[in-house]
Amino acid sequence: MPATKIAITVEKDIVKQIDRLVREGKYRSRSKAIQDALKGRLMDWRRKRLFEEVSKLDPKEEQDIAEESLHMEDEEWEKY
């Protein structure tokens, strides 16, 4: 995937931690370490959003819909 260069400001303590990870060979560069951290955070936000949406569902209603679908005849399904 194409990459875009950006400039960010990071606290010195965080940079030290990133540099340690690079020295230890966990990442090949600061950029890769930061990119990995951002990807992880974005995944966390997506999971949280999905959890929030799922928690709005009524399990009984969802079960009833699923069971109703199982009993439908093939001709009752919409043709696409």
Disulfide bonds with the S-S distance in Angstrom:
none
